[in-house]
Amino acid sequence: MTREEKRKIRLQIINLLDRCEGCRHKTKLGASITECKTCPIGQKLVEASSNFKNIPKQIERMWIPWTTDEEQFVIKNYGKVSCEEMATKLGRTITSVQSKIKKLRKKGLIPR
């Protein structure tokens, strides 16, 4: 899915949420909003948001904490292998690897 396709879906969801304001089916639970799946607008919301369920594995991994083995891999290969190669081997994004390198530098585990 391209960036533009994702953008269009997000805009569609925002427009549907705007139409739901004041709907009798809408309930608030703390900070989240739950839409009724039997309401026609709610059904469209469920359908539109289902397009985001097939997220590539690399994006899914952004939310998984780093393991000790992954950190050791970065420490061992820093300066020998590019961030892009490390990201590919670890199934992480390049940004995630770069961020981990900065954190490991702050801890003194990777030289500056």
Number of C-alpha atoms within 10 A of each C-alpha: 10 6 7 9 11 13 11 11 16 15 12 16 19 13 12 16 17 10 11 16 10 9 13 10 15 16 13 9 8 6 5 8 11 11 20 17 14 10 15 9 19 19 14 16 21 14 13 15 14 10 13 13 7 9 10 10 10 14 12 12 15 14 10 9 8 14 9 9 9 16 16 12 14 23 17 12 14 15 11 9 11 12 20 15 13 21 18 13 11 17 16 21 18 17 13 16 23 16 12 17 21 15 13 17 14 12 10 10 14 16 12 9
